[in-house]
Amino acid sequence: MTTETVNFKRRNDMDVNIGISKEKRKKVADGLSKVLADSYMLYLKTHNYHWNVTGELFHSLHEQFENQYTELAGAIDEIAERIRSLGYRAPGSFREYSEITSIEEDTDQPEALEMVRRLAVDNETILRTARQVLPECEEAGDEATIDLITQRLHVHSKTAWMLRSHLE
């Protein structure tokens, strides 16, 4: 082996030593991967709705959906980077996401208020997915991931409420 190959191998074989065992980091990373997949699928759906919303609510929903998918884009990056900081590969393909997400993909063209309803349901889905990760984070003593999940809980709770308000 060349020196370059040996150095590359060492970097890849190096264990992450952040005060959390490999097994606990793996559980947290797996849970975060599900949050990432749900977030990405919601991002995709929200962006689709932004492009395709029509009707008398067009302007307000077009802007609201843009704000939501823009926020999700930043969140996706943070979640993926947290998985990497735990020492694991972040899933990054549509195939991987579709295998682990809880968010249903759209194959139709819903009316504006149905878009709103579906996005409210999907934000609530992410809330449930994120809550499933918290016990693993707490058991691992992973305050950084707890903080990230807490932020996501706040955002998705508020977003779901705002979307449901359109339906009342």
Secondary structure by P-SEA (a helix, b strand, c coil): ccaaaaaaaaaaaccccccccaaaaaaaaaaaaaaaaaaaaaaaaaaaaaacccccaaaaaaaaaaaaaaaaaaaaaaaaaaaaaacccccccaaaaaacccbbbbcccccaaaaaaaaaaaaaaaaaaaaaaaaaaaaaccaaaaaaaaaaaaaaaaaaaaaaaaac
